[in-house]
């Protein structure tokens, strides 16, 4: 399943380099197929979307848009315990993200100069939600709630129809609770294209967020610039740091919680205690036998799992920052002591009782996180993802006169004489201008 590697400065580097070879680059055939879909939808709108829906989903709903009554009916028919759990999770998500909201500001100076920044939500955002067996109502909450907090005027959701042409009821429940404004039953690259370009029935959006398969991810990548996107997400990943105090039962369970996502998911354990690694390996075998996605977990761990016995805690920290994982668990005696040293991670889970699924569903921080090492420079989805900023400037004549020489000096140094002239003409005498 997983081999235990003892760090010696070389072995662990070779192992990690091999793990980085995960399928991260888009296949050229996929790119070509997606490009054709995008161009077709751009040219033919709804007609092209319907054709692709029939081709890929097997059935095209008679009515593509879900009504408000259908959303409310889904909530009414849902398991009350499920609805309550979603409401509780949504409250935590809302409370956390409300603290991220920024305010516009104005800087008024004594010389009459005023400068400032105006912050407002995007006008319209598209939310892609996978359907079928990969339907995640938690992702609806994680995307829609911060968008609404940011002040987005309209959230448009697209989701593939089920085989009978209806919407996944769990997705509808989450959308209704989170305040999604409109829902269209369509999926794949054609749905992403419809959001980006707009069709006869689907309004054009400013940004597209949400997870999807390789065709959806490729469509988002190609359309970046036509619209904004959240990120290009790769396979899920978890890195766990553990010392001798860590519980192997917990370690194994958390490694498998990511491995079950996808055969390409990566689950890595770093520990300073070989006995912990060996006991965790035994726990993986024991617990896996009881799990429904055993085959996926087993392949994921075999191909992209790793256990590395490090020579020191410092080495664990160094490797964690180098890998920049999507999820980072710190199963250490004093986990808070390391928080300030862990610079590259999408989300950090501290202690024995903060497992990764807590973040996926409930705690409040967003579960849309950078993958494939991009946590070195990308951040989790949040309220900032759904806003735009404009700056503004007001100067009096006297204030501009005081800055005149400096501006002209810089402009002429850059050989942009029209820039310099724009300043000069405001202070020429009428005689000079003639």
HELIX and SHEET records of a PDB file:
HELIX    1   1 UNK A   11  UNK A   19  1                                   9    
HELIX    2   2 UNK A   28  UNK A   44  1                                  17    
HELIX    3   3 UNK A   46  UNK A   57  1                                  12    
HELIX    4   4 UNK A   68  UNK A   77  1                                  10    
HELIX    5   5 UNK A   80  UNK A   98  1                                  19    
HELIX    6   6 UNK A  132  UNK A  134  5                                   3    
HELIX    7   7 UNK A  137  UNK A  150  1                                  14    
HELIX    8   8 UNK A  169  UNK A  178  1                                  10    
HELIX    9   9 UNK A  188  UNK A  197  1                                  10    
HELIX   10  10 UNK A  214  UNK A  223  1                                  10    
HELIX   11  11 UNK A  248  UNK A  259  1                                  12    
HELIX   12  12 UNK A  274  UNK A  288  1                                  15    
HELIX   13  13 UNK A  294  UNK A  304  1                                  11    
HELIX   14  14 UNK A  313  UNK A  323  1                                  11    
HELIX   15  15 UNK A  335  UNK A  341  5                                   7    
HELIX   16  16 UNK A  356  UNK A  361  1                                   6    
HELIX   17  17 UNK A  374  UNK A  376  5                                   3    
HELIX   18  18 UNK A  383  UNK A  386  5                                   4    
HELIX   19  19 UNK A  397  UNK A  413  1                                  17    
HELIX   20  20 UNK A  417  UNK A  424  1                                   8    
HELIX   21  21 UNK A  425  UNK A  427  5                                   3    
HELIX   22  22 UNK A  430  UNK A  433  1                                   4    
SHEET    1   A 6 UNK A   4  UNK A   6  0                                        
SHEET    2   A 6 UNK A 306  UNK A 309  1                                        
SHEET    3   A 6 UNK A 266  UNK A 271  1                                        
SHEET    4   A 6 UNK A 237  UNK A 242  1                                        
SHEET    5   A 6 UNK A 327  UNK A 331  1                                        
SHEET    6   A 6 UNK A 347  UNK A 350  1                                        
SHEET    1   B 6 UNK A  65  UNK A  66  0                                        
SHEET    2   B 6 UNK A 182  UNK A 185 -1                                        
SHEET    3   B 6 UNK A 154  UNK A 159  1                                        
SHEET    4   B 6 UNK A 124  UNK A 129  1                                        
SHEET    5   B 6 UNK A 207  UNK A 209  1                                        
SHEET    6   B 6 UNK A 228  UNK A 229  1                                        
SHEET    1   C 3 UNK A 105  UNK A 108  0                                        
SHEET    2   C 3 UNK A 114  UNK A 121 -1                                        
SHEET    3   C 3 UNK A 387  UNK A 394 -1                                        
END                                                                             
